Amino acid sequence: MSLNAVRLPVNEAVRESSSQSALSECVSRTVRRYLADIGDTSCDEGLYALVLREVEGPLLREVLAFHEGNQSRAAAVLGINRATLRKKLAVHGLL
C-alpha cells in the first residue's frame, strides 16, 4: 500500500465501485486520500473551494484541447456560455 492510500473495508469498496461512475470513483478516492493526508489540519480556503479550484483548470484545459481550441464547442460540451468559458479560462491562465 502506498504512503497516502486509504484502505476501505471490503464491502464498502465493492459497493462503491458498482454504484459510481469511473470519474466519481476517482474523485472519491482522491478526496479520501487527501483527507487522510491532512488529518485534522484545516484547509484555510475550505475543501469545497480547493477541490473546485484544483479540478476546474484541468477540466477546462482537457476539454479545450479535445476540441482543438474551439471555445464554442468546448463551452457547449461543458454546458456553459462561451463568455463564461472565456472568463474561466482567463482566471486559470489558459487564454
C-alpha positions as CSV (number, residue, x, y, z in Angstrom):
1,M,0.0,0.0,0.0
2,S,1.4,3.4,-0.9
3,L,2.0,6.0,1.8
4,N,-1.1,8.1,1.1
5,A,-3.5,5.4,0.2
6,V,-6.6,4.7,2.2
7,R,-7.9,1.2,2.6
8,L,-11.7,0.7,2.5
9,P,-13.5,-2.1,4.2
10,V,-14.1,-4.8,1.5
11,N,-17.9,-4.4,1.5
12,E,-17.6,-0.6,1.1
13,A,-15.1,-0.9,-1.7
14,V,-17.3,-3.3,-3.6
15,R,-20.5,-1.2,-3.1
16,E,-18.7,2.0,-4.2
17,S,-17.2,0.6,-7.4
18,S,-20.5,-0.9,-8.5
19,S,-22.6,2.3,-8.0
20,Q,-20.3,5.1,-9.1
21,S,-19.0,6.2,-12.4
22,A,-15.3,6.0,-13.0
23,L,-15.0,9.8,-12.6
24,S,-16.9,9.8,-9.4
25,E,-14.9,6.9,-8.1
26,C,-11.7,8.7,-8.9
27,V,-12.8,11.8,-7.1
28,S,-13.9,9.8,-4.1
29,R,-10.5,8.0,-3.8
30,T,-8.6,11.3,-4.2
31,V,-10.7,13.2,-1.6
32,R,-10.3,10.3,0.9
33,R,-6.6,10.2,0.3
34,Y,-6.3,14.0,0.7
35,L,-8.3,13.9,4.0
36,A,-6.2,11.1,5.3
37,D,-3.0,13.1,4.4
38,I,-4.1,16.3,6.1
39,G,-5.7,14.6,9.1
40,D,-7.2,17.2,11.5
41,T,-5.4,20.1,9.7
42,S,-7.9,22.6,8.5
43,C,-8.0,23.8,4.9
44,D,-7.8,27.6,5.0
45,E,-9.9,28.2,1.9
46,G,-12.3,25.3,2.6
47,L,-12.2,21.9,1.0
48,Y,-15.0,22.7,-1.5
49,A,-13.2,25.7,-2.9
50,L,-10.0,23.8,-3.0
51,V,-11.5,20.9,-5.0
52,L,-13.2,23.2,-7.4
53,R,-10.0,25.2,-8.0
54,E,-7.9,22.1,-8.5
55,V,-10.4,20.4,-10.8
56,E,-11.7,23.3,-12.9
57,G,-8.4,24.2,-14.6
58,P,-7.5,20.7,-15.8
59,L,-11.1,20.1,-16.9
60,L,-11.2,23.3,-19.0
61,R,-7.7,22.6,-20.4
62,E,-8.6,19.0,-21.4
63,V,-12.0,19.8,-22.9
64,L,-10.5,22.7,-24.9
65,A,-7.6,20.5,-26.1
66,F,-10.0,17.7,-27.1
67,H,-12.0,20.2,-29.2
68,E,-8.7,21.6,-30.7
69,G,-9.1,25.0,-29.1
70,N,-12.6,25.6,-30.4
71,Q,-14.1,27.5,-27.5
72,S,-17.7,27.3,-28.8
73,R,-17.6,23.5,-28.9
74,A,-15.9,23.3,-25.6
75,A,-18.4,25.6,-24.0
76,A,-21.3,23.6,-25.4
77,V,-19.9,20.3,-24.1
78,L,-19.3,21.9,-20.7
79,G,-22.9,23.3,-20.7
80,I,-21.8,26.9,-20.2
81,N,-21.9,30.0,-22.2
82,R,-18.8,30.8,-24.3
83,A,-18.3,34.1,-22.5
84,T,-18.3,32.2,-19.2
85,L,-15.8,29.8,-20.6
86,R,-13.5,32.7,-21.6
87,K,-13.8,34.2,-18.1
88,K,-12.9,30.8,-16.5
89,L,-10.0,30.3,-19.0
90,A,-8.7,33.8,-18.0
91,V,-8.9,33.0,-14.3
92,H,-6.9,29.8,-14.8
93,G,-4.4,31.5,-17.1
94,L,-5.5,29.4,-20.1
95,L,-6.1,32.2,-22.6
